[in-house]
Protein backbone atom coordinates (compact mmCIF):
# COMPACT_ATOMS: atom_id res chain seq x y z
CA UNK A 1 0.00 0.00 0.00
CA UNK A 2 2.95 2.33 0.71
CA UNK A 3 3.81 2.19 -2.96
CA UNK A 4 0.56 3.84 -4.08
CA UNK A 5 1.42 6.16 -6.94
CA UNK A 6 1.18 9.88 -6.28
CA UNK A 7 -1.26 11.85 -8.42
CA UNK A 8 0.14 14.51 -10.81
CA UNK A 9 3.84 13.94 -10.15
CA UNK A 10 3.99 10.13 -9.96
CA UNK A 11 6.47 10.29 -7.06
CA UNK A 12 5.56 11.38 -3.54
CA UNK A 13 9.00 12.96 -3.09
CA UNK A 14 8.02 15.63 -5.66
CA UNK A 15 4.93 16.43 -3.59
CA UNK A 16 7.08 16.76 -0.46
CA UNK A 17 9.53 19.04 -2.32
CA UNK A 18 6.60 21.17 -3.52
CA UNK A 19 5.28 21.65 0.04
CA UNK A 20 8.71 22.50 1.48
CA UNK A 21 9.63 24.69 -1.53
CA UNK A 22 6.37 26.61 -1.22
CA UNK A 23 7.02 27.21 2.49
CA UNK A 24 10.47 28.60 1.69
CA UNK A 25 9.01 30.89 -1.01
CA UNK A 26 6.39 32.12 1.51
CA UNK A 27 9.05 32.85 4.14
CA UNK A 28 11.23 34.74 1.60
CA UNK A 29 8.23 36.78 0.38
CA UNK A 30 7.18 37.56 3.95
CA UNK A 31 10.75 38.63 4.75
CA UNK A 32 10.81 40.99 1.76
CA UNK A 33 7.40 42.39 2.75
CA UNK A 34 8.59 42.94 6.34
CA UNK A 35 11.79 44.67 5.14
CA UNK A 36 10.08 46.85 2.56
CA UNK A 37 7.32 48.20 4.80
CA UNK A 38 9.12 48.40 8.14
CA UNK B 1 -28.34 42.58 16.75
CA UNK B 2 -31.13 43.50 14.36
CA UNK B 3 -33.96 41.19 13.30
CA UNK B 4 -32.36 40.34 9.90
CA UNK B 5 -29.17 39.35 11.78
CA UNK B 6 -31.12 37.03 14.07
CA UNK B 7 -32.89 35.47 11.07
CA UNK B 8 -29.61 34.88 9.19
CA UNK B 9 -27.98 33.44 12.34
CA UNK B 10 -30.91 31.14 13.16
CA UNK B 11 -31.33 29.92 9.57
CA UNK B 12 -27.61 29.20 9.18
CA UNK B 13 -27.37 27.24 12.43
CA UNK B 14 -30.63 25.32 11.99
CA UNK B 15 -29.73 24.63 8.36
CA UNK B 16 -26.39 23.20 9.47
CA UNK B 17 -28.04 20.85 11.98
CA UNK B 18 -30.56 19.68 9.36
CA UNK B 19 -27.77 19.17 6.81
CA UNK B 20 -25.74 17.16 9.34
CA UNK B 21 -28.71 14.94 10.16
CA UNK B 22 -29.54 14.43 6.47
CA UNK B 23 -25.97 13.62 5.38
CA UNK B 24 -25.05 11.69 8.49
CA UNK B 25 -27.01 8.55 7.73
CA UNK B 26 -24.27 5.92 7.95
CA UNK B 27 -24.12 2.17 8.47
CA UNK B 28 -24.86 1.32 12.08
CA UNK B 29 -21.49 -0.10 13.11
CA UNK B 30 -18.22 1.30 14.47
CA UNK B 31 -16.57 1.50 11.03
CA UNK B 32 -19.46 3.62 9.75
CA UNK B 33 -19.89 5.70 12.90
CA UNK B 34 -16.25 6.58 13.53
CA UNK B 35 -14.60 6.25 10.12
CA UNK B 36 -17.44 6.92 7.67
CA UNK B 37 -16.66 3.47 6.20
CA UNK B 38 -13.28 4.86 5.06
CA UNK B 39 -14.96 6.44 2.03
CA UNK B 40 -14.18 10.18 2.26
CA UNK B 41 -12.48 11.89 -0.76
CA UNK B 42 -9.31 14.00 -0.39
CA UNK B 43 -11.02 17.42 -0.56
CA UNK B 44 -13.29 16.50 2.35
CA UNK B 45 -10.27 15.22 4.26
CA UNK B 46 -8.58 18.58 3.63
CA UNK B 47 -11.61 20.62 4.75
CA UNK B 48 -12.08 18.29 7.73
CA UNK B 49 -8.46 18.77 8.86
CA UNK B 50 -8.72 22.54 8.42
CA UNK B 51 -12.15 22.72 10.06
CA UNK B 52 -10.96 20.71 13.06
CA UNK B 53 -7.88 22.89 13.59
CA UNK B 54 -9.59 26.25 13.02
CA UNK B 55 -11.71 27.00 16.06
CA UNK B 56 -13.92 30.03 16.67
CA UNK B 57 -11.03 31.77 18.37
CA UNK B 58 -8.94 31.46 15.17
CA UNK B 59 -11.31 33.81 13.38
CA UNK B 60 -12.09 36.01 16.38
CA UNK B 61 -8.63 36.37 17.80
CA UNK B 62 -6.22 36.32 14.84
CA UNK B 63 -7.30 39.66 13.26
CA UNK B 64 -7.13 41.25 16.71
CA UNK B 65 -3.70 39.70 17.21
CA UNK B 66 -2.44 41.39 14.02
CA UNK B 67 -4.12 44.64 15.09
CA UNK B 68 -2.28 44.79 18.41
CA UNK B 69 0.90 42.72 18.00
CA UNK B 70 1.36 42.65 14.21
CA UNK B 71 1.42 39.73 11.80
CA UNK B 72 4.31 37.80 13.37
CA UNK B 73 1.80 35.24 14.68
CA UNK B 74 1.90 33.66 11.19
CA UNK B 75 5.34 32.22 12.07
CA UNK B 76 3.58 29.89 14.54
CA UNK B 77 2.45 27.90 11.47
CA UNK B 78 5.84 27.57 9.71
CA UNK B 79 6.50 24.13 11.18
CA UNK B 80 3.15 22.79 9.95
CA UNK B 81 4.06 22.05 6.30
CA UNK B 82 7.21 20.21 7.44
CA UNK B 83 5.11 18.15 9.86
CA UNK B 84 2.70 17.24 7.04
CA UNK B 85 5.60 15.80 5.03
CA UNK B 86 6.90 13.73 7.98
CA UNK B 87 3.38 12.46 8.69
CA UNK B 88 2.88 11.35 5.10
CA UNK B 89 6.19 9.49 5.13
CA UNK B 90 5.97 7.83 8.57
CA UNK B 91 2.69 7.97 10.43
CA UNK B 92 -0.09 7.77 7.85
CA UNK B 93 1.07 4.65 5.95
CA UNK B 94 1.31 2.71 9.24
CA UNK B 95 -2.15 3.80 10.44
CA UNK B 96 -3.65 2.83 7.07
CA UNK B 97 -1.84 -0.49 6.81
CA UNK B 98 -2.95 -1.58 10.30
CA UNK B 99 -6.51 -0.31 9.69
CA UNK B 100 -6.69 1.14 13.20
CA UNK B 101 -9.65 3.09 14.58
CA UNK B 102 -7.52 5.19 16.92
CA UNK B 103 -3.87 6.20 16.77
CA UNK B 104 -3.33 4.63 20.20
CA UNK B 105 -4.33 1.16 18.99
CA UNK B 106 -1.03 1.09 17.14
CA UNK B 107 0.86 1.60 20.40
CA UNK B 108 -0.41 -1.70 21.80
CA UNK B 109 0.77 -3.53 18.69
CA UNK B 110 4.14 -1.81 18.88
CA UNK B 111 4.63 -1.71 22.69
CA UNK B 112 2.01 -2.99 25.12
CA UNK B 113 -1.44 -2.36 26.56
CA UNK B 114 -0.34 -0.03 29.38
CA UNK B 115 1.43 2.34 26.97
CA UNK B 116 -1.67 2.44 24.75
CA UNK B 117 -4.02 3.05 27.67
CA UNK B 118 -1.74 5.71 29.22
CA UNK B 119 -1.43 7.65 25.95
CA UNK B 120 -5.14 7.42 25.20
CA UNK B 121 -5.89 8.55 28.77
CA UNK B 122 -3.62 11.60 28.36
CA UNK B 123 -5.48 12.42 25.17
CA UNK B 124 -8.92 12.11 26.80
CA UNK B 125 -7.97 14.34 29.73
CA UNK B 126 -6.28 16.98 27.61
CA UNK B 127 -8.88 17.07 24.84
CA UNK B 128 -11.91 16.87 27.13
CA UNK B 129 -10.75 19.85 29.20
CA UNK B 130 -9.39 21.94 26.34
CA UNK B 131 -12.57 21.46 24.29
CA UNK B 132 -14.60 22.75 27.20
CA UNK B 133 -12.33 25.79 27.38
CA UNK B 134 -12.59 26.19 23.57
CA UNK B 135 -16.36 26.46 23.96
CA UNK B 136 -16.06 28.97 26.80
CA UNK B 137 -13.59 31.31 25.07
CA UNK B 138 -15.80 32.48 22.14
CA UNK B 139 -18.90 32.30 24.36
CA UNK B 140 -17.40 34.80 26.80
CA UNK B 141 -16.47 37.15 23.96
CA UNK B 142 -19.92 36.97 22.34
CA UNK B 143 -21.83 37.25 25.61
CA UNK B 144 -19.70 40.19 26.71
CA UNK B 145 -20.02 42.08 23.42
CA UNK B 146 -23.66 41.30 22.68
CA UNK B 147 -24.95 41.02 26.23
CA UNK B 148 -26.03 37.39 25.87
CA UNK B 149 -26.54 35.03 28.80
CA UNK B 150 -23.36 32.95 29.22
CA UNK B 151 -25.14 29.65 29.94
CA UNK B 152 -27.27 29.87 26.78
CA UNK B 153 -24.29 31.00 24.71
CA UNK B 154 -22.32 27.99 25.95
CA UNK B 155 -25.23 25.68 25.15
CA UNK B 156 -25.57 27.10 21.62
CA UNK B 157 -21.80 27.11 21.09
CA UNK B 158 -21.14 23.58 22.33
CA UNK B 159 -24.51 21.93 22.67
CA UNK B 160 -26.47 22.16 19.41
CA UNK B 161 -23.84 20.38 17.36
CA UNK B 162 -24.19 17.38 19.69
CA UNK B 163 -27.48 16.59 17.88
CA UNK B 164 -25.94 15.81 14.49
CA UNK B 165 -22.65 14.51 15.93
CA UNK B 166 -24.45 11.92 18.08
CA UNK B 167 -26.84 10.90 15.32
CA UNK B 168 -24.51 10.91 12.30
CA UNK B 169 -20.99 10.30 13.66
CA UNK B 170 -17.94 10.91 11.46
CA UNK B 171 -19.97 11.17 8.26
CA UNK B 172 -22.09 14.02 9.63
CA UNK B 173 -18.91 15.67 10.95
CA UNK B 174 -17.20 15.44 7.52
CA UNK B 175 -20.14 16.80 5.52
CA UNK B 176 -20.94 19.65 7.92
CA UNK B 177 -17.26 20.64 8.12
CA UNK B 178 -17.21 20.90 4.34
CA UNK B 179 -20.20 23.28 4.30
CA UNK B 180 -18.95 25.14 7.37
CA UNK B 181 -15.58 25.91 5.76
CA UNK B 182 -17.31 27.23 2.61
CA UNK B 183 -19.52 29.56 4.70
CA UNK B 184 -16.56 30.64 6.87
CA UNK B 185 -14.33 31.48 3.87
CA UNK B 186 -17.26 33.26 2.20
CA UNK B 187 -18.04 35.31 5.33
CA UNK B 188 -14.41 36.31 5.93
CA UNK B 189 -13.94 37.28 2.25
CA UNK B 190 -17.03 39.52 2.38
CA UNK B 191 -15.77 41.06 5.65
CA UNK B 192 -12.38 41.78 4.00
CA UNK B 193 -14.04 43.33 0.95
CA UNK B 194 -16.20 45.57 3.15
CA UNK B 195 -13.22 46.82 5.17
CA UNK B 196 -11.61 48.07 1.94
CA UNK B 197 -14.96 49.33 0.63
CA UNK B 198 -15.43 51.41 3.79
CA UNK B 199 -12.02 53.12 3.51
CA UNK B 200 -12.12 56.72 2.19
CA UNK B 201 -11.97 57.23 -1.59
CA UNK B 202 -8.42 57.02 -2.91
CA UNK B 203 -7.19 54.92 0.00
CA UNK B 204 -6.15 51.47 -1.15
CA UNK B 205 -3.68 48.65 -0.69
CA UNK B 206 -0.63 50.95 -0.73
CA UNK B 207 -2.05 52.88 2.24
CA UNK B 208 -2.94 49.68 4.12
CA UNK B 209 0.58 48.33 3.75
CA UNK B 210 2.33 51.66 4.45
CA UNK B 211 0.19 52.39 7.50
CA UNK B 212 0.53 48.83 8.81
CA UNK B 213 4.27 48.82 8.13
CA UNK B 214 4.96 52.16 9.84
CA UNK B 215 2.93 51.10 12.87
CA UNK B 216 4.91 47.84 13.12
CA UNK B 217 2.01 45.60 12.12
CA UNK B 218 3.82 44.04 9.13
CA UNK B 219 6.43 42.38 11.36
CA UNK B 220 5.75 39.07 9.58
CA UNK B 221 9.27 37.73 10.04
CA UNK B 222 11.09 38.23 13.34
CA UNK B 223 14.26 36.42 14.35
CA UNK B 224 13.69 36.21 18.12
CA UNK B 225 17.18 37.59 18.79
CA UNK B 226 17.60 40.56 21.10
CA UNK B 227 21.08 41.83 20.41
CA UNK B 228 23.21 38.72 20.29
CA UNK B 229 21.10 36.50 22.52
CA UNK B 230 18.01 34.51 21.60
CA UNK B 231 14.87 35.26 23.60
CA UNK B 232 13.47 31.84 24.66
CA UNK B 233 10.44 33.53 26.14
CA UNK B 234 9.44 35.15 22.82
CA UNK B 235 6.34 33.27 21.59
CA UNK B 236 6.37 33.95 17.87
CA UNK B 237 9.55 34.13 15.80
CA UNK B 238 11.15 32.28 12.90
CA UNK B 239 13.10 29.82 15.06
CA UNK B 240 10.30 28.92 17.50
CA UNK B 241 7.82 28.86 14.60
CA UNK B 242 9.82 26.38 12.53
CA UNK B 243 11.15 24.15 15.35
CA UNK B 244 8.50 24.51 18.08
CA UNK B 245 5.73 24.76 15.48
CA UNK B 246 7.01 21.59 13.78
CA UNK B 247 6.86 19.55 17.00
CA UNK B 248 3.47 21.00 17.90
CA UNK B 249 2.00 20.27 14.44
CA UNK B 250 3.55 16.81 14.35
CA UNK B 251 2.03 15.90 17.70
CA UNK B 252 -1.31 17.52 16.93
CA UNK B 253 -1.79 16.02 13.46
CA UNK B 254 0.01 12.75 14.11
CA UNK B 255 -1.11 11.76 17.60
CA UNK B 256 -4.29 13.72 18.42
CA UNK B 257 -7.24 11.49 17.59
CA UNK B 258 -9.41 14.48 16.63
CA UNK B 259 -7.06 14.95 13.63
CA UNK B 260 -6.04 11.32 13.05
CA UNK B 261 -9.75 10.45 12.96
CA UNK B 262 -10.22 12.87 10.02
CA UNK B 263 -7.63 11.36 7.69
CA UNK B 264 -8.45 7.79 8.71
CA UNK B 265 -11.86 8.36 7.11
CA UNK B 266 -10.17 8.78 3.69
CA UNK B 267 -10.96 6.18 1.06
CA UNK B 268 -7.26 5.42 0.50
CA UNK B 269 -3.74 6.23 1.69
CA UNK B 270 -3.31 8.51 -1.32
CA UNK B 271 -6.42 10.55 -0.43
CA UNK B 272 -5.18 10.94 3.17
CA UNK B 273 -1.78 12.10 1.97
CA UNK B 274 -3.18 14.58 -0.54
CA UNK B 275 -5.50 16.05 2.10
CA UNK B 276 -2.60 16.51 4.54
CA UNK B 277 -0.14 17.88 1.96
CA UNK B 278 -2.65 20.38 0.60
CA UNK B 279 -3.22 21.47 4.19
CA UNK B 280 0.55 22.06 4.34
CA UNK B 281 0.29 24.21 1.21
CA UNK B 282 -2.73 26.35 2.11
CA UNK B 283 -2.42 26.81 5.89
CA UNK B 284 0.33 29.48 5.94
CA UNK B 285 -1.22 31.69 3.19
CA UNK B 286 -4.66 31.29 4.80
CA UNK B 287 -3.37 32.40 8.19
CA UNK B 288 -1.51 35.27 6.49
CA UNK B 289 -4.78 36.50 4.94
CA UNK B 290 -6.70 36.27 8.23
CA UNK B 291 -3.94 38.32 9.91
CA UNK B 292 -3.91 40.78 7.00
CA UNK B 293 -7.58 41.35 7.71
CA UNK B 294 -6.48 42.60 11.15
CA UNK B 295 -4.05 45.07 9.52
CA UNK B 296 -6.87 46.19 7.21
CA UNK B 297 -9.13 46.81 10.22
CA UNK B 298 -6.23 48.71 11.85
CA UNK B 299 -5.96 50.94 8.76
CA UNK B 300 -9.73 51.41 8.77
CA UNK B 301 -9.54 52.82 12.29
CA UNK B 302 -6.89 55.31 11.20
CA UNK B 303 -9.64 57.00 9.18
CA UNK B 304 -12.46 56.37 11.64
CA UNK B 305 -12.92 56.87 15.37
CA UNK B 306 -11.12 54.11 17.26
CA UNK B 307 -12.65 53.17 20.63
CA UNK B 308 -10.36 53.65 23.61
CA UNK B 309 -11.27 50.07 24.59
CA UNK B 310 -13.11 47.64 22.31
CA UNK B 311 -14.75 45.63 25.09
CA UNK B 312 -17.48 48.03 26.23
CA UNK B 313 -18.55 45.73 29.07
CA UNK B 314 -15.19 46.26 30.81
CA UNK B 315 -15.43 50.05 30.41
CA UNK B 316 -18.83 49.91 32.10
CA UNK B 317 -17.20 48.10 35.03
CA UNK B 318 -14.65 50.92 35.34
CA UNK B 319 -17.46 53.49 35.23
CA UNK B 320 -18.73 51.99 38.46
CA UNK B 321 -15.34 51.68 40.13
CA UNK B 322 -13.06 54.05 42.05
CA UNK B 323 -11.61 55.09 38.66
CA UNK B 324 -14.92 56.61 37.52
CA UNK B 325 -13.69 60.24 37.48
CA UNK B 326 -10.22 59.41 36.16
CA UNK B 327 -11.83 57.41 33.36
CA UNK B 328 -13.96 60.37 32.31
CA UNK B 329 -10.84 62.58 32.19
CA UNK B 330 -8.71 60.11 30.20
CA UNK B 331 -11.59 59.41 27.81
CA UNK B 332 -12.05 63.10 27.06
CA UNK B 333 -8.29 63.53 26.47
CA UNK B 334 -8.31 60.48 24.20
CA UNK B 335 -11.30 61.80 22.26
CA UNK B 336 -9.49 65.13 21.76
CA UNK B 337 -6.54 63.30 20.17
CA UNK B 338 -8.95 61.31 17.98
CA UNK B 339 -10.72 64.48 16.89
CA UNK B 340 -7.45 66.18 16.00
CA UNK B 341 -6.20 63.10 14.18
CA UNK B 342 -9.34 62.62 12.10
CA UNK B 343 -9.58 66.32 11.27
CA UNK B 344 -5.98 66.58 10.02
CA UNK B 345 -5.56 66.97 6.22
CA UNK B 346 -4.49 64.01 4.09
CA UNK B 347 -1.33 63.79 2.01
CA UNK B 348 0.59 60.99 0.46
CA UNK B 349 0.56 57.52 1.99
CA UNK B 350 4.05 57.68 3.53
CA UNK B 351 3.54 61.08 5.25
CA UNK B 352 0.13 60.02 6.53
CA UNK B 353 1.61 56.81 7.86
CA UNK B 354 4.27 58.74 9.83
CA UNK B 355 1.59 60.93 11.39
CA UNK B 356 -0.37 57.80 12.33
CA UNK B 357 2.63 56.44 14.21
CA UNK B 358 3.13 59.64 16.21
CA UNK B 359 -0.49 59.81 17.33
CA UNK B 360 -0.68 56.07 17.88
CA UNK B 361 1.95 56.38 20.63
CA UNK B 362 -0.09 59.03 22.40
CA UNK B 363 -3.26 56.95 22.14
CA UNK B 364 -1.42 53.86 23.36
CA UNK B 365 -0.54 55.75 26.54
CA UNK B 366 -4.23 56.30 27.31
CA UNK B 367 -5.10 52.70 26.46
CA UNK B 368 -2.41 51.30 28.73
CA UNK B 369 -3.79 53.43 31.55
CA UNK B 370 -7.20 51.79 31.03
CA UNK B 371 -5.58 48.33 31.05
CA UNK B 372 -3.74 49.13 34.27
CA UNK B 373 -6.96 50.20 35.97
CA UNK B 374 -8.77 47.08 34.78
CA UNK B 375 -5.99 44.90 36.17
CA UNK B 376 -6.21 46.79 39.42
CA UNK B 377 -9.95 46.10 39.81
CA UNK B 378 -9.41 42.44 38.84
CA UNK B 379 -11.02 42.68 35.40
CA UNK B 380 -9.96 41.40 31.99
CA UNK B 381 -7.57 43.88 30.38
CA UNK B 382 -6.95 41.94 27.17
CA UNK B 383 -8.85 43.68 24.40
CA UNK B 384 -7.42 41.68 21.46
CA UNK B 385 -10.32 39.24 21.02
CA UNK B 386 -12.94 41.99 20.85
CA UNK B 387 -11.45 44.09 18.06
CA UNK B 388 -12.70 42.23 14.97
CA UNK B 389 -16.15 41.43 16.35
CA UNK B 390 -16.63 45.04 17.51
CA UNK B 391 -15.77 46.21 13.99
CA UNK B 392 -18.29 43.69 12.60
CA UNK B 393 -21.12 44.78 14.88
CA UNK B 394 -20.39 48.53 14.48
CA UNK B 395 -19.76 48.78 10.75
CA UNK B 396 -21.10 45.81 8.77
CA UNK B 397 -24.62 46.02 7.25
CA UNK B 398 -27.65 44.27 8.74
CA UNK B 399 -27.81 40.61 7.93
CA UNK B 400 -24.07 40.37 7.44
CA UNK B 401 -23.49 40.82 11.18
CA UNK B 402 -25.66 37.71 11.68
CA UNK B 403 -23.64 35.86 9.06
CA UNK B 404 -20.32 36.74 10.72
CA UNK B 405 -21.66 35.68 14.14
CA UNK B 406 -22.78 32.43 12.45
CA UNK B 407 -19.21 32.05 11.12
CA UNK B 408 -17.94 32.14 14.72
CA UNK B 409 -20.46 29.46 15.75
CA UNK B 410 -19.73 27.24 12.74
CA UNK B 411 -15.98 27.47 13.28
CA UNK B 412 -16.54 26.29 16.85
CA UNK B 413 -18.92 23.54 15.78
CA UNK B 414 -16.57 22.06 13.17
CA UNK B 415 -13.77 21.77 15.67
CA UNK B 416 -15.88 20.53 18.59
CA UNK B 417 -17.86 17.96 16.55
CA UNK B 418 -14.65 16.29 15.34
CA UNK B 419 -13.33 16.26 18.89
CA UNK B 420 -16.48 14.70 20.37
CA UNK B 421 -16.33 11.99 17.72
CA UNK B 422 -12.70 11.27 18.57
CA UNK B 423 -13.25 11.33 22.36
CA UNK B 424 -16.04 8.81 21.91
CA UNK B 425 -13.97 6.58 19.62
CA UNK B 426 -11.08 6.46 22.12
CA UNK B 427 -13.42 5.78 25.03
CA UNK B 428 -15.06 2.80 23.38
CA UNK B 429 -12.14 1.42 21.33
CA UNK B 430 -9.24 1.99 23.74
CA UNK B 431 -11.09 1.40 27.00
CA UNK B 432 -14.61 -0.02 26.92
CA UNK B 433 -14.12 -2.67 24.22
CA UNK B 434 -10.53 -3.38 25.24
CA UNK B 435 -11.19 -3.90 28.94
CA UNK B 436 -14.75 -5.26 28.90
CA UNK B 437 -14.85 -9.00 29.71
CA UNK B 438 -17.95 -9.41 27.53
CA UNK B 439 -18.05 -9.32 23.73
CA UNK B 440 -20.41 -6.60 22.59
CA UNK B 441 -22.81 -6.98 19.68
CA UNK B 442 -22.46 -4.61 16.71
CA UNK B 443 -25.77 -2.96 17.63
CA UNK B 444 -24.69 -2.53 21.28
CA UNK B 445 -21.29 -1.06 20.24
CA UNK B 446 -23.06 1.43 17.97
CA UNK B 447 -25.52 2.50 20.69
CA UNK B 448 -22.71 2.84 23.24
CA UNK B 449 -20.69 4.98 20.81
CA UNK B 450 -23.59 7.40 20.50
CA UNK B 451 -24.01 7.49 24.27
CA UNK B 452 -20.31 8.25 24.76
CA UNK B 453 -20.52 11.05 22.18
CA UNK B 454 -23.46 12.51 24.12
CA UNK B 455 -21.58 12.12 27.41
CA UNK B 456 -18.50 13.96 26.11
CA UNK B 457 -20.69 16.71 24.62
CA UNK B 458 -22.40 17.34 27.96
CA UNK B 459 -19.04 17.08 29.78
CA UNK B 460 -17.44 19.73 27.53
CA UNK B 461 -20.36 22.17 27.93
CA UNK B 462 -20.17 21.65 31.72
CA UNK B 463 -16.41 22.39 31.66
CA UNK B 464 -17.13 25.51 29.56
CA UNK B 465 -19.59 26.73 32.17
CA UNK B 466 -17.09 26.08 34.99
CA UNK B 467 -14.25 27.72 33.01
CA UNK B 468 -16.21 30.96 32.75
CA UNK B 469 -14.44 32.39 35.79
CA UNK B 470 -10.97 32.02 34.27
CA UNK B 471 -11.79 34.93 31.91
CA UNK B 472 -9.94 35.86 28.78
CA UNK B 473 -6.77 33.95 29.61
CA UNK B 474 -8.74 30.91 28.42
CA UNK B 475 -7.07 30.94 25.00
CA UNK B 476 -3.66 30.82 26.62
CA UNK B 477 -4.97 28.06 28.92
CA UNK B 478 -5.83 25.91 25.87
CA UNK B 479 -2.31 26.35 24.47
CA UNK B 480 -0.64 25.62 27.80
CA UNK B 481 -2.87 22.58 28.41
CA UNK B 482 -1.99 21.19 24.96
CA UNK B 483 1.72 21.76 25.51
CA UNK B 484 1.54 19.86 28.81
CA UNK B 485 0.72 16.59 27.07
CA UNK B 486 1.47 16.88 23.35
CA UNK B 487 5.25 16.63 23.65
CA UNK B 488 5.17 13.42 25.70
CA UNK B 489 2.57 11.78 23.43
CA UNK B 490 4.64 12.71 20.39
CA UNK B 491 7.77 11.33 22.05
CA UNK B 492 6.03 7.95 22.55
CA UNK B 493 5.02 7.84 18.87
CA UNK B 494 8.46 8.92 17.62
CA UNK B 495 10.07 6.13 19.64
CA UNK B 496 7.47 3.72 18.22
CA UNK B 497 8.24 4.70 14.64
CA UNK B 498 11.98 5.35 14.68
CA UNK B 499 13.56 3.46 17.62
CA UNK B 500 12.65 -0.16 17.04
CA UNK B 501 14.98 -1.52 19.74
CA UNK B 502 13.09 0.28 22.53
CA UNK B 503 10.35 -1.72 24.27
CA UNK B 504 7.14 -0.95 26.15
CA UNK B 505 8.57 -0.80 29.69
CA UNK B 506 11.27 1.74 28.85
CA UNK B 507 8.96 4.05 26.92
CA UNK B 508 6.15 3.84 29.51
CA UNK B 509 8.40 4.71 32.48
CA UNK B 510 10.06 7.50 30.45
CA UNK B 511 6.69 8.95 29.46
CA UNK B 512 5.47 9.06 33.08
CA UNK B 513 8.72 10.67 34.34
CA UNK B 514 8.87 13.24 31.52
CA UNK B 515 5.18 14.09 31.93
CA UNK B 516 5.81 14.94 35.60
CA UNK B 517 8.90 16.96 34.57
CA UNK B 518 6.90 18.93 31.96
CA UNK B 519 4.22 19.76 34.54
CA UNK B 520 6.92 21.05 36.94
CA UNK B 521 8.56 23.00 34.09
CA UNK B 522 5.21 24.58 33.23
CA UNK B 523 4.68 25.71 36.83
CA UNK B 524 8.22 27.16 36.95
CA UNK B 525 7.66 28.91 33.63
CA UNK B 526 4.35 30.39 34.77
CA UNK B 527 6.07 31.72 37.90
CA UNK B 528 8.81 33.27 35.75
CA UNK B 529 11.56 31.11 37.26
CA UNK B 530 12.30 29.36 33.95
CA UNK B 531 12.09 31.76 30.98
CA UNK B 532 10.64 29.41 28.34
CA UNK B 533 7.66 29.94 26.03
CA UNK B 534 4.97 27.19 25.92
CA UNK B 535 5.86 26.19 22.33
CA UNK B 536 9.17 24.79 23.59
CA UNK B 537 7.43 22.41 26.04
CA UNK B 538 6.50 20.20 23.08
CA UNK B 539 10.16 19.94 22.09
CA UNK B 540 11.22 19.23 25.69
CA UNK B 541 8.51 16.56 26.14
CA UNK B 542 9.20 14.75 22.87
CA UNK B 543 13.01 14.80 23.12
CA UNK B 544 12.79 13.96 26.84
CA UNK B 545 10.87 10.74 26.16
CA UNK B 546 13.21 9.73 23.32
CA UNK B 547 16.44 10.32 25.28
CA UNK B 548 15.19 8.84 28.58
CA UNK B 549 13.73 5.72 26.95
CA UNK B 550 17.06 5.18 25.13
CA UNK B 551 18.91 5.36 28.45
CA UNK B 552 16.39 3.12 30.25
CA UNK B 553 16.42 0.55 27.44
CA UNK B 554 20.23 0.35 27.59
CA UNK B 555 20.08 0.06 31.37
CA UNK B 556 17.49 -2.75 31.16
CA UNK B 557 19.57 -4.58 28.57
CA UNK B 558 22.67 -4.45 30.82
CA UNK B 559 20.63 -5.74 33.78
CA UNK B 560 19.23 -8.61 31.72
CA UNK B 561 22.74 -9.59 30.62
CA UNK B 562 23.99 -9.52 34.25
CA UNK B 563 21.07 -11.66 35.41
CA UNK B 564 21.83 -14.41 32.89
Interface residues (C-beta under 8 A of the other chain):
Chain A: X1 X2 X4 X5 X6 X7 X12 X15 X16 X18 X19 X20 X22 X23 X26 X27 X30 X31 X33 X34 X36 X37 X38
Chain B: X74 X78 X81 X82 X84 X85 X88 X89 X93 X96 X97 X209 X210 X212 X213 X214 X216 X218 X219 X220 X221 X238 X268 X269 X270 X273 X274 X277 X280 X281 X284 X285 X288
